[in-house]
Amino acid sequence: PGRLMRAHMPDTPSAEAEKKAAPSSSVSLSELGDRARGSIKLRLVKYDKDGDDKLDGDEVLAMVEDMETQEKEKRQLKEERDRFCKGFFVSIAIIVLLGVSIFGVSLAASELAKETHAEQSMLADGDHKVLRTAPALFKLPLFAAPALGADRLESIDRVRLTLPD
């Protein structure tokens, strides 16, 4: 009974103390003062739908739901970024693998296309037989010799003359 009497008598100091101690169902934006300044204050004012400079339960709930939606969007963007990064690095790995395989195939093709191979300081053919060299000979009528240039005439090592039978 004593409590009821104090609750109905707002003039008494103990009633005012109980009123201050009792949880309020809304948050006054003006009471936040210097703790909420700048962009934080603007965000809070955005959620004050009825314009009474207080955030009641529904407005706080809307703010929490909006924050939850933003967090969900951030998570989705992070997951998309992670998938993109994985795809990018897999693509790079495939490109490098293809480049290396093209190099290997080219090297194998050039080895297979060779008719000669240098093995153990000798020149051999595909059957590992030693290749022989021979002088480059060509027949030229003697009357064509004056038509040859000086550098061609100087490269002649030996001249063999044959007479027709």
NORMOMO-V98231 format. One record per helix or strand of 2 or more residues. SS is the DSSP state (H for helix, E for strand). FROM is the first residue (numbers start at 1). TO is the last residue. Records with the same first field share a line. If there is no record, write none. Layout:
BEGIN
SS = FROM-TO  FROM-TO
END
This chain:
BEGIN
H = 2-8  13-21  29-35  39-47  57-113  142-147  150-154
E = 26-28  54-56  116-119  122-125
END
